C-alpha cells in the first residue's frame, strides 16, 4: 500500500507544474540560464518566480554490500525534485527545493535497505550574487528521510558556489559553461536499514562537483552536456555520472528538457532518463511594459509571417532597453539588458551596455563585473578597457585602472581619452 501511494504522489507531482502553468501570469523565459542539473549564477529579476522540476528513472545502482549478510545492494530509483524560487532583489533569491523519491532496493524480509518511498528532503534556499562572476547558494535542510538513497538527516546546512562563463567557442552559436562546487554539512550516523545499527560510515563527507556546457544552435533549442560527481549519501560507493540532453522553449515562459544519464561508478545508475519542465512568471520588465503600452498597442497574438515568439522577444527587449536608456531610465534599461544577456550570452555588446547602465547608476562594482564579461568576449575593444578603468578608479583602485587605460591606449594609439586619463594619474 505504501509503495502504491508513493508512486501515486510521484505521478501527481510530475504533472503538477503542467496543470499550474496555464494559470500563471506570463513572463519572459530564459533558455540558457543553467543546465539540466547544474544551476547557473544568473539571478531572477525582482518580483519574478520560477517553478521547475523533472521526473527521473534511474536503474541498476550498486552502492555497496550489506556488511552483516554480505549481500550486494542493488536498487532502482524514481525521483521528482521540485524547485520554487522568487527574485527578491537583483542580488538575492529565496525559495524551497524538495524531492519525492521511490526506491526499490534490497528486501529479504528481515533486512530492507533503500526499499521505501516518500519525501527525501525539503530545503530552504537563499541565493546571493556576491561577486560579478559567481553566486552563492545556501541551504538549510528542514526535513530528510535517512532511509531514502538521496536523503540525509534533519537540520543540515549546505553551501554551493556557482560560476557561469560565456564562452566564445568556435562553434558558431551562443554557449555558456557552468561550474558548481559545494558541500553539505551533516551529522550523525543514520541507520539506513532500521536494524538499530549505524551503518553509514562516511555520511558526513560533504563534497560535490558539477560542470555543464550549454550551446544554443537555434532560437528555441539548447544542447546540454553535464558531469556531476559527489560522495554517496551513505559512503557505500561514490556517485559519478554524465548526462546529455536538450532544452526546448515551447513558449516565451516555459521550457521542456530531457536527458539521458550514464553512471561511471556503483553509486550512480547504469542508465537513467529525466524529463523536466520549467516556467517563470511575473518579471519586472513585463510589468513595466504592461504599464507603458496602451492595451490596444499590445499584440494579442503572433501572425504566421512574424518571427517566433522567442525571437520577437529579443527584438522587443532591445527596443525597450534602447528607449529606456535614451530617456535616462537606467534602471529599466538595465532590467531589459539583463534579460537579453540570457538570450544572447555570447554577445559582448549586451554585457557592455548593461555595464554602462550600472555605471550611470553609480553601481561601480556591478558595472565592472559586466565590463569584465564583455572583455572576455571582446578582448581587443579599447572602450571596454576604458570603462573598466573608470570603475576601478571610482573604487579607489588607481593602479588597476592605470593598467586598463594603458591597454586601451595600446589597442587604440589615437585614443585621446585614454591618454588624458593616464596623464591625470601623474
ROZAFI-299334 format. One record per residue (C-alpha): x, y, z; residue number from 1. Coordinates in steps of 0.2 Angstrom, whole numbers. Layout:
site xx: X, yy: Y, zz: Z, i: NUM
...
This chain:
site xx: 0, yy: 0, zz: 0, i: 1
site xx: 14, yy: 12, zz: 4, i: 2
site xx: 23, yy: 8, zz: -12, i: 3
site xx: 7, yy: 12, zz: -22, i: 4
site xx: 4, yy: 28, zz: -13, i: 5
site xx: 22, yy: 34, zz: -15, i: 6
site xx: 21, yy: 31, zz: -34, i: 7
site xx: 4, yy: 40, zz: -35, i: 8
site xx: 12, yy: 55, zz: -27, i: 9
site xx: 26, yy: 54, zz: -39, i: 10
site xx: 15, yy: 54, zz: -54, i: 11
site xx: 3, yy: 68, zz: -47, i: 12
site xx: 18, yy: 79, zz: -44, i: 13
site xx: 25, yy: 76, zz: -61, i: 14
site xx: 10, yy: 84, zz: -69, i: 15
site xx: 8, yy: 97, zz: -56, i: 16
site xx: 18, yy: 111, zz: -65, i: 17
site xx: 9, yy: 107, zz: -81, i: 18
site xx: -8, yy: 109, zz: -73, i: 19
site xx: -2, yy: 126, zz: -64, i: 20
site xx: 6, yy: 134, zz: -79, i: 21
site xx: -10, yy: 140, zz: -88, i: 22
site xx: -15, yy: 150, zz: -73, i: 23
site xx: 2, yy: 158, zz: -70, i: 24
site xx: 4, yy: 176, zz: -76, i: 25
site xx: 16, yy: 177, zz: -92, i: 26
site xx: 34, yy: 181, zz: -91, i: 27
site xx: 50, yy: 181, zz: -101, i: 28
site xx: 58, yy: 164, zz: -101, i: 29
site xx: 77, yy: 161, zz: -101, i: 30
site xx: 84, yy: 147, zz: -112, i: 31
site xx: 102, yy: 147, zz: -106, i: 32
site xx: 101, yy: 152, zz: -88, i: 33
site xx: 108, yy: 135, zz: -82, i: 34
site xx: 110, yy: 117, zz: -87, i: 35
site xx: 99, yy: 102, zz: -83, i: 36
site xx: 105, yy: 98, zz: -66, i: 37
site xx: 119, yy: 110, zz: -63, i: 38
site xx: 112, yy: 128, zz: -59, i: 39
site xx: 120, yy: 144, zz: -66, i: 40
site xx: 124, yy: 160, zz: -57, i: 41
site xx: 111, yy: 171, zz: -67, i: 42
site xx: 98, yy: 178, zz: -55, i: 43
site xx: 79, yy: 180, zz: -57, i: 44
site xx: 73, yy: 198, zz: -59, i: 45
site xx: 65, yy: 206, zz: -44, i: 46
site xx: 47, yy: 200, zz: -42, i: 47
site xx: 49, yy: 186, zz: -54, i: 48
site xx: 46, yy: 167, zz: -50, i: 49
site xx: 52, yy: 151, zz: -57, i: 50
site xx: 45, yy: 134, zz: -55, i: 51
site xx: 55, yy: 119, zz: -61, i: 52
site xx: 56, yy: 101, zz: -59, i: 53
site xx: 59, yy: 84, zz: -68, i: 54
site xx: 54, yy: 66, zz: -67, i: 55
site xx: 69, yy: 54, zz: -67, i: 56
site xx: 70, yy: 35, zz: -69, i: 57
site xx: 87, yy: 28, zz: -64, i: 58
site xx: 91, yy: 9, zz: -65, i: 59
site xx: 104, yy: -3, zz: -58, i: 60
site xx: 113, yy: 7, zz: -44, i: 61
site xx: 125, yy: -4, zz: -34, i: 62
site xx: 131, yy: 7, zz: -20, i: 63
site xx: 139, yy: -7, zz: -10, i: 64
site xx: 137, yy: -23, zz: 1, i: 65
site xx: 127, yy: -25, zz: 17, i: 66
site xx: 140, yy: -30, zz: 30, i: 67
site xx: 131, yy: -42, zz: 40, i: 68
site xx: 123, yy: -53, zz: 27, i: 69
site xx: 136, yy: -50, zz: 14, i: 70
site xx: 124, yy: -47, zz: 0, i: 71
site xx: 126, yy: -33, zz: -13, i: 72
site xx: 114, yy: -19, zz: -13, i: 73
site xx: 105, yy: -15, zz: -29, i: 74
site xx: 91, yy: -3, zz: -32, i: 75
site xx: 81, yy: 7, zz: -45, i: 76
site xx: 75, yy: 24, zz: -41, i: 77
site xx: 61, yy: 36, zz: -47, i: 78
site xx: 64, yy: 54, zz: -42, i: 79
site xx: 54, yy: 70, zz: -43, i: 80
site xx: 64, yy: 85, zz: -37, i: 81
site xx: 54, yy: 102, zz: -37, i: 82
site xx: 61, yy: 120, zz: -35, i: 83
site xx: 51, yy: 136, zz: -32, i: 84
site xx: 62, yy: 152, zz: -32, i: 85
site xx: 57, yy: 170, zz: -30, i: 86
site xx: 68, yy: 185, zz: -36, i: 87
site xx: 68, yy: 197, zz: -20, i: 88
site xx: 81, yy: 209, zz: -27, i: 89
site xx: 94, yy: 209, zz: -41, i: 90
site xx: 106, yy: 200, zz: -30, i: 91
site xx: 95, yy: 189, zz: -19, i: 92
site xx: 83, yy: 175, zz: -22, i: 93
site xx: 73, yy: 164, zz: -10, i: 94
site xx: 65, yy: 148, zz: -12, i: 95
site xx: 61, yy: 130, zz: -7, i: 96
site xx: 68, yy: 114, zz: -15, i: 97
site xx: 60, yy: 97, zz: -12, i: 98
site xx: 61, yy: 79, zz: -19, i: 99
site xx: 50, yy: 65, zz: -19, i: 100
site xx: 58, yy: 48, zz: -21, i: 101
site xx: 54, yy: 30, zz: -23, i: 102
site xx: 67, yy: 17, zz: -20, i: 103
site xx: 66, yy: -2, zz: -25, i: 104
site xx: 81, yy: -9, zz: -16, i: 105
site xx: 86, yy: -24, zz: -5, i: 106
site xx: 72, yy: -33, zz: 3, i: 107
site xx: 75, yy: -50, zz: 11, i: 108
site xx: 61, yy: -49, zz: 24, i: 109
site xx: 72, yy: -46, zz: 39, i: 110
site xx: 84, yy: -33, zz: 31, i: 111
site xx: 77, yy: -19, zz: 20, i: 112
site xx: 89, yy: -6, zz: 13, i: 113
site xx: 83, yy: 8, zz: 2, i: 114
site xx: 66, yy: 0, zz: -1, i: 115
site xx: 55, yy: 14, zz: 3, i: 116
site xx: 46, yy: 29, zz: -5, i: 117
site xx: 42, yy: 47, zz: 2, i: 118
site xx: 49, yy: 64, zz: 3, i: 119
site xx: 68, yy: 63, zz: 3, i: 120
site xx: 72, yy: 81, zz: 8, i: 121
site xx: 64, yy: 99, zz: 9, i: 122
site xx: 77, yy: 113, zz: 9, i: 123
site xx: 75, yy: 131, zz: 12, i: 124
site xx: 86, yy: 141, zz: -1, i: 125
site xx: 94, yy: 158, zz: -2, i: 126
site xx: 104, yy: 163, zz: -17, i: 127
site xx: 116, yy: 178, zz: -17, i: 128
site xx: 126, yy: 186, zz: -31, i: 129
site xx: 141, yy: 190, zz: -21, i: 130
site xx: 154, yy: 193, zz: -35, i: 131
site xx: 152, yy: 198, zz: -53, i: 132
site xx: 156, yy: 180, zz: -59, i: 133
site xx: 149, yy: 170, zz: -46, i: 134
site xx: 134, yy: 167, zz: -34, i: 135
site xx: 132, yy: 158, zz: -18, i: 136
site xx: 118, yy: 146, zz: -13, i: 137
site xx: 114, yy: 142, zz: 5, i: 138
site xx: 103, yy: 128, zz: 10, i: 139
site xx: 95, yy: 123, zz: 26, i: 140
site xx: 88, yy: 105, zz: 26, i: 141
site xx: 72, yy: 105, zz: 37, i: 142
site xx: 66, yy: 88, zz: 33, i: 143
site xx: 76, yy: 72, zz: 27, i: 144
site xx: 72, yy: 54, zz: 27, i: 145
site xx: 88, yy: 45, zz: 31, i: 146
site xx: 81, yy: 28, zz: 24, i: 147
site xx: 80, yy: 35, zz: 6, i: 148
site xx: 95, yy: 35, zz: -5, i: 149
site xx: 97, yy: 53, zz: -9, i: 150
site xx: 91, yy: 60, zz: 8, i: 151
site xx: 101, yy: 64, zz: 24, i: 152
site xx: 96, yy: 69, zz: 41, i: 153
site xx: 86, yy: 84, zz: 48, i: 154
site xx: 94, yy: 101, zz: 50, i: 155
site xx: 108, yy: 100, zz: 38, i: 156
site xx: 117, yy: 115, zz: 31, i: 157
site xx: 124, yy: 117, zz: 13, i: 158
site xx: 134, yy: 130, zz: 3, i: 159
site xx: 137, yy: 130, zz: -16, i: 160
site xx: 147, yy: 141, zz: -26, i: 161
site xx: 141, yy: 144, zz: -44, i: 162
site xx: 151, yy: 151, zz: -58, i: 163
site xx: 144, yy: 154, zz: -76, i: 164
site xx: 155, yy: 160, zz: -90, i: 165
site xx: 150, yy: 165, zz: -108, i: 166
site xx: 162, yy: 156, zz: -120, i: 167
site xx: 166, yy: 162, zz: -137, i: 168
site xx: 169, yy: 145, zz: -143, i: 169
site xx: 172, yy: 142, zz: -162, i: 170
site xx: 156, yy: 133, zz: -164, i: 171
site xx: 145, yy: 147, zz: -172, i: 172
site xx: 132, yy: 148, zz: -159, i: 173
site xx: 129, yy: 156, zz: -141, i: 174
site xx: 136, yy: 145, zz: -127, i: 175
site xx: 139, yy: 145, zz: -108, i: 176
site xx: 149, yy: 135, zz: -96, i: 177
site xx: 143, yy: 132, zz: -78, i: 178
site xx: 153, yy: 126, zz: -63, i: 179
site xx: 146, yy: 121, zz: -47, i: 180
site xx: 156, yy: 116, zz: -31, i: 181
site xx: 149, yy: 114, zz: -14, i: 182
site xx: 147, yy: 105, zz: 2, i: 183
site xx: 133, yy: 99, zz: 13, i: 184
site xx: 137, yy: 99, zz: 32, i: 185
site xx: 129, yy: 83, zz: 40, i: 186
site xx: 130, yy: 75, zz: 57, i: 187
site xx: 127, yy: 58, zz: 64, i: 188
site xx: 127, yy: 40, zz: 58, i: 189
site xx: 110, yy: 35, zz: 51, i: 190
site xx: 103, yy: 18, zz: 52, i: 191
site xx: 98, yy: 15, zz: 34, i: 192
site xx: 91, yy: -2, zz: 36, i: 193
site xx: 81, yy: 1, zz: 53, i: 194
site xx: 91, yy: -13, zz: 62, i: 195
site xx: 97, yy: -2, zz: 76, i: 196
site xx: 114, yy: -2, zz: 69, i: 197
site xx: 123, yy: 14, zz: 62, i: 198
site xx: 130, yy: 8, zz: 45, i: 199
site xx: 134, yy: 25, zz: 36, i: 200
site xx: 152, yy: 26, zz: 39, i: 201
site xx: 156, yy: 41, zz: 29, i: 202
site xx: 140, yy: 50, zz: 30, i: 203
site xx: 147, yy: 67, zz: 35, i: 204
site xx: 159, yy: 68, zz: 19, i: 205
site xx: 151, yy: 83, zz: 10, i: 206
site xx: 159, yy: 87, zz: -6, i: 207
site xx: 151, yy: 88, zz: -23, i: 208
site xx: 156, yy: 95, zz: -40, i: 209
site xx: 147, yy: 99, zz: -56, i: 210
site xx: 151, yy: 105, zz: -74, i: 211
site xx: 140, yy: 109, zz: -89, i: 212
site xx: 141, yy: 116, zz: -106, i: 213
site xx: 126, yy: 124, zz: -114, i: 214
site xx: 125, yy: 128, zz: -133, i: 215
site xx: 111, yy: 135, zz: -142, i: 216
site xx: 111, yy: 131, zz: -161, i: 217
site xx: 93, yy: 138, zz: -164, i: 218
site xx: 82, yy: 151, zz: -156, i: 219
site xx: 72, yy: 139, zz: -146, i: 220
site xx: 84, yy: 125, zz: -143, i: 221
site xx: 99, yy: 122, zz: -131, i: 222
site xx: 110, yy: 106, zz: -131, i: 223
site xx: 117, yy: 102, zz: -114, i: 224
site xx: 131, yy: 91, zz: -108, i: 225
site xx: 135, yy: 88, zz: -89, i: 226
site xx: 146, yy: 79, zz: -77, i: 227
site xx: 141, yy: 78, zz: -59, i: 228
site xx: 152, yy: 69, zz: -45, i: 229
site xx: 149, yy: 68, zz: -26, i: 230
site xx: 151, yy: 56, zz: -12, i: 231
site xx: 136, yy: 44, zz: -10, i: 232
site xx: 125, yy: 50, zz: 4, i: 233
site xx: 130, yy: 34, zz: 14, i: 234
site xx: 148, yy: 32, zz: 8, i: 235
site xx: 144, yy: 15, zz: 1, i: 236
site xx: 150, yy: 20, zz: -16, i: 237
site xx: 154, yy: 37, zz: -24, i: 238
site xx: 142, yy: 44, zz: -37, i: 239
site xx: 149, yy: 49, zz: -54, i: 240
site xx: 138, yy: 52, zz: -69, i: 241
site xx: 137, yy: 60, zz: -86, i: 242
site xx: 121, yy: 66, zz: -95, i: 243
site xx: 117, yy: 73, zz: -112, i: 244
site xx: 101, yy: 81, zz: -117, i: 245
site xx: 92, yy: 97, zz: -123, i: 246
site xx: 81, yy: 111, zz: -118, i: 247
site xx: 66, yy: 117, zz: -129, i: 248
site xx: 57, yy: 134, zz: -125, i: 249
site xx: 40, yy: 130, zz: -132, i: 250
site xx: 33, yy: 147, zz: -126, i: 251
site xx: 42, yy: 163, zz: -120, i: 252
site xx: 40, yy: 157, zz: -102, i: 253
site xx: 41, yy: 138, zz: -102, i: 254
site xx: 55, yy: 126, zz: -106, i: 255
site xx: 55, yy: 107, zz: -108, i: 256
site xx: 70, yy: 97, zz: -106, i: 257
site xx: 76, yy: 79, zz: -106, i: 258
site xx: 92, yy: 70, zz: -104, i: 259
site xx: 100, yy: 53, zz: -104, i: 260
site xx: 111, yy: 48, zz: -89, i: 261
site xx: 125, yy: 36, zz: -88, i: 262
site xx: 135, yy: 32, zz: -72, i: 263
site xx: 153, yy: 28, zz: -70, i: 264
site xx: 153, yy: 21, zz: -53, i: 265
site xx: 142, yy: 9, zz: -42, i: 266
site xx: 133, yy: 23, zz: -33, i: 267
site xx: 127, yy: 30, zz: -50, i: 268
site xx: 114, yy: 22, zz: -62, i: 269
site xx: 120, yy: 12, zz: -76, i: 270
site xx: 107, yy: 21, zz: -86, i: 271
site xx: 94, yy: 34, zz: -82, i: 272
site xx: 81, yy: 46, zz: -91, i: 273
site xx: 75, yy: 63, zz: -85, i: 274
site xx: 61, yy: 73, zz: -91, i: 275
site xx: 58, yy: 91, zz: -84, i: 276
site xx: 48, yy: 107, zz: -85, i: 277
site xx: 52, yy: 125, zz: -80, i: 278
site xx: 41, yy: 140, zz: -81, i: 279
site xx: 44, yy: 158, zz: -75, i: 280
site xx: 31, yy: 172, zz: -72, i: 281
site xx: 29, yy: 189, zz: -65, i: 282
site xx: 45, yy: 198, zz: -72, i: 283
site xx: 48, yy: 216, zz: -68, i: 284
site xx: 51, yy: 221, zz: -86, i: 285
site xx: 35, yy: 213, zz: -91, i: 286
site xx: 25, yy: 223, zz: -78, i: 287
site xx: 34, yy: 239, zz: -84, i: 288
site xx: 29, yy: 235, zz: -102, i: 289
site xx: 11, yy: 232, zz: -97, i: 290
site xx: 10, yy: 249, zz: -89, i: 291
site xx: 19, yy: 258, zz: -103, i: 292
site xx: 10, yy: 252, zz: -118, i: 293
site xx: -9, yy: 255, zz: -121, i: 294
site xx: -19, yy: 239, zz: -121, i: 295
site xx: -23, yy: 242, zz: -140, i: 296
site xx: -5, yy: 243, zz: -144, i: 297
site xx: 0, yy: 226, zz: -136, i: 298
site xx: -1, yy: 212, zz: -148, i: 299
site xx: -14, yy: 199, zz: -144, i: 300
site xx: -6, yy: 185, zz: -155, i: 301
site xx: 8, yy: 182, zz: -167, i: 302
site xx: 4, yy: 182, zz: -185, i: 303
site xx: 11, yy: 167, zz: -195, i: 304
site xx: 23, yy: 178, zz: -205, i: 305
site xx: 31, yy: 186, zz: -190, i: 306
site xx: 46, yy: 179, zz: -181, i: 307
site xx: 43, yy: 165, zz: -167, i: 308
site xx: 39, yy: 172, zz: -150, i: 309
site xx: 56, yy: 170, zz: -143, i: 310
site xx: 65, yy: 179, zz: -157, i: 311
site xx: 52, yy: 193, zz: -157, i: 312
site xx: 55, yy: 194, zz: -138, i: 313
site xx: 74, yy: 198, zz: -142, i: 314
site xx: 69, yy: 212, zz: -154, i: 315
site xx: 56, yy: 219, zz: -142, i: 316
site xx: 68, yy: 219, zz: -127, i: 317
site xx: 81, yy: 228, zz: -137, i: 318
site xx: 69, yy: 241, zz: -142, i: 319
site xx: 64, yy: 243, zz: -124, i: 320
site xx: 81, yy: 244, zz: -117, i: 321
site xx: 87, yy: 257, zz: -130, i: 322
site xx: 71, yy: 268, zz: -127, i: 323
site xx: 74, yy: 267, zz: -108, i: 324
site xx: 92, yy: 272, zz: -110, i: 325
site xx: 88, yy: 286, zz: -121, i: 326
site xx: 76, yy: 294, zz: -109, i: 327
site xx: 88, yy: 291, zz: -94, i: 328
site xx: 79, yy: 277, zz: -86, i: 329
site xx: 94, yy: 267, zz: -82, i: 330
site xx: 85, yy: 255, zz: -70, i: 331
site xx: 73, yy: 250, zz: -84, i: 332
site xx: 87, yy: 249, zz: -97, i: 333
site xx: 97, yy: 238, zz: -85, i: 334
site xx: 82, yy: 226, zz: -82, i: 335
site xx: 80, yy: 224, zz: -101, i: 336
site xx: 98, yy: 221, zz: -105, i: 337
site xx: 99, yy: 208, zz: -91, i: 338
site xx: 86, yy: 198, zz: -99, i: 339
site xx: 94, yy: 200, zz: -116, i: 340
site xx: 110, yy: 193, zz: -108, i: 341
site xx: 101, yy: 176, zz: -105, i: 342
site xx: 95, yy: 176, zz: -123, i: 343
site xx: 112, yy: 181, zz: -131, i: 344
site xx: 125, yy: 175, zz: -119, i: 345
site xx: 139, yy: 177, zz: -132, i: 346
site xx: 136, yy: 195, zz: -137, i: 347
site xx: 148, yy: 206, zz: -128, i: 348
site xx: 139, yy: 222, zz: -133, i: 349
site xx: 125, yy: 217, zz: -122, i: 350
site xx: 136, yy: 215, zz: -107, i: 351
site xx: 144, yy: 231, zz: -111, i: 352
site xx: 128, yy: 240, zz: -112, i: 353
site xx: 122, yy: 233, zz: -96, i: 354
site xx: 139, yy: 239, zz: -88, i: 355
site xx: 136, yy: 256, zz: -94, i: 356
site xx: 118, yy: 257, zz: -86, i: 357
site xx: 126, yy: 251, zz: -69, i: 358
site xx: 140, yy: 264, zz: -72, i: 359
site xx: 127, yy: 278, zz: -74, i: 360
site xx: 118, yy: 272, zz: -58, i: 361
site xx: 135, yy: 273, zz: -49, i: 362
site xx: 135, yy: 254, zz: -46, i: 363
site xx: 153, yy: 253, zz: -50, i: 364
site xx: 156, yy: 236, zz: -43, i: 365
site xx: 141, yy: 228, zz: -53, i: 366
site xx: 147, yy: 238, zz: -69, i: 367
site xx: 165, yy: 232, zz: -68, i: 368
site xx: 158, yy: 214, zz: -67, i: 369
site xx: 148, yy: 216, zz: -83, i: 370
site xx: 163, yy: 225, zz: -92, i: 371
site xx: 174, yy: 211, zz: -87, i: 372
site xx: 162, yy: 199, zz: -95, i: 373
site xx: 161, yy: 210, zz: -111, i: 374
site xx: 181, yy: 210, zz: -111, i: 375
site xx: 181, yy: 191, zz: -111, i: 376
site xx: 171, yy: 191, zz: -127, i: 377
site xx: 179, yy: 206, zz: -135, i: 378
site xx: 197, yy: 207, zz: -128, i: 379
site xx: 203, yy: 220, zz: -141, i: 380
site xx: 189, yy: 233, zz: -138, i: 381
site xx: 198, yy: 249, zz: -131, i: 382
site xx: 182, yy: 257, zz: -125, i: 383
site xx: 178, yy: 242, zz: -113, i: 384
site xx: 195, yy: 244, zz: -105, i: 385
site xx: 192, yy: 262, zz: -103, i: 386
site xx: 176, yy: 259, zz: -93, i: 387
site xx: 184, yy: 245, zz: -83, i: 388
site xx: 197, yy: 258, zz: -78, i: 389
site xx: 184, yy: 271, zz: -74, i: 390
site xx: 175, yy: 258, zz: -62, i: 391
site xx: 191, yy: 253, zz: -53, i: 392
site xx: 196, yy: 272, zz: -51, i: 393
site xx: 180, yy: 275, zz: -43, i: 394
site xx: 183, yy: 261, zz: -31, i: 395
site xx: 200, yy: 268, zz: -26, i: 396
site xx: 210, yy: 256, zz: -36, i: 397
site xx: 220, yy: 268, zz: -46, i: 398
site xx: 234, yy: 255, zz: -50, i: 399
site xx: 222, yy: 243, zz: -58, i: 400
site xx: 214, yy: 257, zz: -68, i: 401
site xx: 230, yy: 263, zz: -75, i: 402
site xx: 234, yy: 245, zz: -82, i: 403
site xx: 217, yy: 245, zz: -91, i: 404
site xx: 219, yy: 263, zz: -98, i: 405
site xx: 237, yy: 258, zz: -104, i: 406
site xx: 229, yy: 243, zz: -113, i: 407
site xx: 216, yy: 255, zz: -121, i: 408
site xx: 230, yy: 266, zz: -127, i: 409
site xx: 239, yy: 251, zz: -134, i: 410
site xx: 224, yy: 245, zz: -143, i: 411
site xx: 220, yy: 262, zz: -150, i: 412
site xx: 235, yy: 274, zz: -150, i: 413
site xx: 224, yy: 288, zz: -156, i: 414
site xx: 213, yy: 287, zz: -141, i: 415
site xx: 214, yy: 304, zz: -133, i: 416
site xx: 203, yy: 300, zz: -118, i: 417
site xx: 215, yy: 286, zz: -113, i: 418
site xx: 230, yy: 297, zz: -114, i: 419
site xx: 221, yy: 311, zz: -104, i: 420
site xx: 216, yy: 299, zz: -90, i: 421
site xx: 234, yy: 292, zz: -89, i: 422
site xx: 241, yy: 309, zz: -88, i: 423
site xx: 229, yy: 313, zz: -74, i: 424
site xx: 237, yy: 300, zz: -63, i: 425
site xx: 254, yy: 308, zz: -64, i: 426
